[in-house]
Amino acid sequence: MHFANLNDGRNHSATERIIGLLVLNSLGVRGFNALPVIDFNKPVEFWDGTETLSYSFRLNSSYHPRNRYGMDVRRLANRAAIFIGEHDEAVDARRLQKLVAKESPLTQLKILPDLDHFGIFTSVAAHDEIANWLAQPLAP
């Protein structure tokens, strides 16, 4: 399993806790999954009341691929599209592109230039790309 370096001043990842919880979960112990494992150091002056300032193990695990992710990627086929920022800090866009091309060549993957991980949420160009894909007829 690969852990991104989130201890960059903006974030703190409790790697030891994550590993411990992974071991406990492999033994069927899930009672500690609500413990925080990533804290975000967002300056107070930028808070608006909607931010998530920490991720629990449960939340953090929910968006990670399963161990046998290849089958999941293959199931995307032509029913899904993936949009990722060129400078995404959490996912290597080029490696993801290679994986999708190998496992699910019918899946559309678009690397959006000059965007980072969260830029996709505020970029008009990204919104246009997504809207264009959503407007296409469903694949058979």
Helices and strands as residue ranges (DSSP letters): E 11-13, H 15-26, E 36-40, G 44-46, E 54-56, H 57-62, H 69-76, G 77-79, E 81-85, H 93-103, E 108-112, G 119-121, H 124-134
